[in-house]
Every structure is written in C-alpha cells, then in structure tokens.
Amino acid sequence: MTTQDPNPETLSTETLSTEEIVATELVEDSVTVNHVEIIETVISSLDQENTAMVSHNQDGYMWKFKYGSVEVFVQLTGSSDDDTFTVWSSVLPLPANNEPQLMRKLLEMNWSDTFEAHFAIVNSQVVVLSSRTVAELSPGEISRAITVVATIADDNDDALQAEFGAAS
C-alpha cells in the first residue's frame, strides 16, 4: 500500500485573521452603501414632488418615485458583480390600439431615441428600461440610467397613450 505525499502548494491556504475578515466585510458593505447613496441622491434630485419610497429586503433595494407624469422604479439586487441595477417606467398599458404600428414605432425609437435605455414589454405594459450588472458600475452610469429612463418615459407616455391608447 502506498500513500501519496500531499503537494504543499495545493494544500497551502491562507487563513484570514479576524481583522482581515472584518475589513473585507466592511469594504463589501461600503460598496453597497455607496451605490445606495448615489441612487438616493439622484432620485432626490429628480423627485420634485417628494414622492420617493424605498423598500429593502433580502432581494435588495427597490425605489419608486414620480417624475413628471410617470412613476420610475429603480432596483438594486445587491453589491456583487453579478447583481443587477435596473431602472424602468411604464408608459402604456397593453393591449393597445393598432399594436403592429405601435411595435414598429417602438422598434424605430429603440434605434434612434433611447440612448442606453430601450422600450420593452413587461407584465402587459410597455416600459422604458435600462439594466446592467453591478460590475464596475460608476456613479455617472447610475445617474445617467435613472435620468435617461425617467426623461424618455415622461417625454413619450402621453403621446403613446394618445396615439395608441387602450384597446377597446
């Protein structure tokens, strides 16, 4: 019977001291706090009617605020690189009148008018949406995404509702 000597290189693991573990957790927590603080700062600058609400649970953070004639939602699922930052606002309920023409218009607008956002359909609603992972998410990107979605939704909701309205 032979035994293999363990390879010290493969078994060697660094053990973190309590101080290092606490420091790592504090850095991870500060990343979350920074994103949350930035989002709340942007929302407070756009929310002229003081309608902002926030919810925090195990699924992350969710904010809602009114911008012009639309409600804007912001979701942050966490602080890891794989978590997501999503902003959306509903502009038209479905079904709508002349949906083929509506879909064509939305696709054309996606090409020319929506910057980093786009029109999509979620839960029988046409929405303006921007979503990305949290990896390397900068304060400027947070501000731009919230501002772009809110502005495009507010600029287009009344016109889309007037032209396509709810189907009878």
C-alpha positions as CSV (number, residue, x, y, z in Angstrom):
1,M,0.0,0.0,0.0
2,T,1.4,3.3,-1.0
3,T,0.5,6.7,0.2
4,Q,0.9,9.9,-1.7
5,D,2.5,12.8,0.0
6,P,0.3,15.8,-0.3
7,N,1.6,18.6,-2.5
8,P,2.2,21.5,-0.1
9,E,1.5,24.0,-2.9
10,T,-2.0,22.7,-3.5
11,L,-2.9,22.3,0.2
12,S,-1.4,25.7,1.3
13,T,-4.3,28.0,2.0
14,E,-4.2,31.4,3.5
15,T,-6.2,31.8,6.6
16,L,-7.7,35.2,7.1
17,S,-7.4,36.8,10.5
18,T,-10.5,38.2,12.2
19,E,-9.3,41.7,11.4
20,E,-8.9,40.8,7.7
21,I,-12.4,39.2,7.6
22,V,-14.0,42.3,9.2
23,A,-12.1,44.6,6.9
24,T,-13.2,42.6,3.8
25,E,-16.9,42.7,5.0
26,L,-16.6,46.5,5.7
27,V,-15.3,47.1,2.1
28,E,-18.1,45.0,0.7
29,D,-20.7,46.8,2.8
30,S,-19.3,50.2,1.8
31,V,-19.7,49.3,-1.9
32,T,-23.4,48.7,-1.2
33,V,-23.8,51.9,0.8
34,N,-22.1,53.9,-2.0
35,H,-24.4,52.6,-4.7
36,V,-27.4,53.1,-2.4
37,E,-26.3,56.6,-1.5
38,I,-25.7,57.5,-5.1
39,I,-29.1,56.2,-6.2
40,E,-30.8,58.1,-3.4
41,T,-29.0,61.3,-4.3
42,V,-30.0,61.0,-8.0
43,I,-33.6,60.2,-7.1
44,S,-33.8,63.2,-4.7
45,S,-32.6,65.5,-7.4
46,L,-35.3,64.3,-9.9
47,D,-38.2,63.8,-7.4
48,Q,-39.6,67.3,-7.3
49,E,-42.8,66.3,-5.5
50,N,-41.1,64.3,-2.7
51,T,-42.9,61.1,-3.7
52,A,-39.8,58.8,-3.3
53,M,-40.3,55.5,-1.5
54,V,-37.7,52.8,-0.7
55,S,-38.0,49.1,0.2
56,H,-35.1,47.0,1.4
57,N,-35.3,43.2,1.8
58,Q,-33.3,40.1,1.1
59,D,-33.8,40.7,-2.6
60,G,-32.0,44.1,-2.5
61,Y,-33.3,47.6,-2.7
62,M,-36.3,49.0,-4.6
63,W,-37.1,52.7,-5.0
64,K,-40.2,54.3,-6.6
65,F,-40.6,58.0,-7.4
66,K,-42.7,60.2,-9.6
67,Y,-41.1,62.1,-12.5
68,G,-43.4,64.4,-14.4
69,S,-46.4,62.1,-15.4
70,V,-44.6,58.8,-14.9
71,E,-43.6,56.6,-11.9
72,V,-40.0,55.4,-12.1
73,F,-38.7,52.3,-10.4
74,V,-35.1,51.6,-9.5
75,Q,-33.9,48.1,-8.3
76,L,-30.5,47.1,-6.9
77,T,-30.3,43.4,-6.2
78,G,-27.1,43.5,-4.3
79,S,-23.4,44.6,-4.5
80,S,-21.7,41.6,-6.1
81,D,-20.5,41.9,-9.7
82,D,-23.3,39.5,-10.8
83,D,-26.1,41.6,-9.1
84,T,-28.2,43.9,-11.3
85,F,-29.1,47.6,-11.4
86,T,-32.4,48.1,-13.2
87,V,-34.4,51.2,-13.9
88,W,-37.8,51.2,-15.6
89,S,-41.0,53.2,-16.1
90,S,-44.3,52.1,-17.6
91,V,-45.6,54.3,-20.5
92,L,-48.6,52.4,-21.9
93,P,-50.8,49.5,-20.8
94,L,-51.5,46.7,-23.2
95,P,-53.5,45.7,-25.2
96,A,-53.3,48.8,-27.2
97,N,-54.9,50.0,-30.4
98,N,-53.0,49.2,-33.6
99,E,-50.4,47.1,-31.9
100,P,-48.4,46.3,-35.1
101,Q,-47.9,50.0,-35.7
102,L,-47.1,50.5,-32.0
103,M,-44.4,47.8,-32.2
104,R,-42.9,49.3,-35.3
105,K,-42.8,52.7,-33.7
106,L,-41.2,51.3,-30.5
107,L,-38.5,49.5,-32.5
108,E,-37.7,52.6,-34.5
109,M,-37.5,54.6,-31.3
110,N,-35.2,52.0,-29.8
111,W,-32.8,52.6,-32.7
112,S,-32.8,56.4,-32.6
113,D,-34.2,57.9,-29.4
114,T,-33.4,55.8,-26.3
115,F,-29.7,56.0,-25.7
116,E,-28.7,53.3,-23.2
117,A,-32.4,52.5,-22.5
118,H,-34.9,50.7,-24.6
119,F,-38.6,50.1,-24.9
120,A,-39.8,46.6,-23.7
121,I,-42.9,44.8,-22.7
122,V,-43.2,43.6,-19.1
123,N,-46.4,42.4,-17.4
124,S,-48.7,43.7,-20.2
125,Q,-47.1,47.1,-20.0
126,V,-44.8,49.0,-22.5
127,V,-41.9,50.2,-20.4
128,V,-38.7,52.2,-20.8
129,L,-35.9,50.1,-19.3
130,S,-32.2,50.2,-18.6
131,S,-30.5,47.3,-16.9
132,R,-26.9,46.1,-16.3
133,T,-24.8,44.2,-13.9
134,V,-23.3,46.0,-10.9
135,A,-19.7,45.1,-12.0
136,E,-17.8,48.4,-12.4
137,L,-21.0,50.4,-12.1
138,S,-20.0,54.1,-11.8
139,P,-21.8,57.0,-10.2
140,G,-22.1,58.6,-13.6
141,E,-23.8,55.4,-15.1
142,I,-26.2,55.3,-12.2
143,S,-27.2,58.9,-12.7
144,R,-27.4,58.6,-16.4
145,A,-29.6,55.5,-16.4
146,I,-32.1,56.9,-14.0
147,T,-32.2,60.3,-15.8
148,V,-32.5,58.7,-19.3
149,V,-35.3,56.3,-18.3
150,A,-37.2,59.0,-16.4
151,T,-36.9,61.5,-19.2
152,I,-37.7,59.2,-22.1
153,A,-40.7,57.8,-20.2
154,D,-42.1,61.2,-19.3
155,D,-41.4,62.6,-22.8
156,N,-43.3,59.7,-24.5
157,D,-46.0,58.4,-22.3
158,D,-48.7,61.0,-23.1
159,A,-48.0,60.8,-26.9
160,L,-48.1,57.0,-26.9
161,Q,-51.3,56.9,-24.9
162,A,-52.9,59.5,-27.1
163,E,-51.9,57.6,-30.3
164,F,-52.4,54.0,-29.3
165,G,-54.5,54.2,-26.1
166,A,-56.0,51.1,-24.5
167,A,-57.7,48.7,-26.9
168,S,-61.5,48.6,-26.6
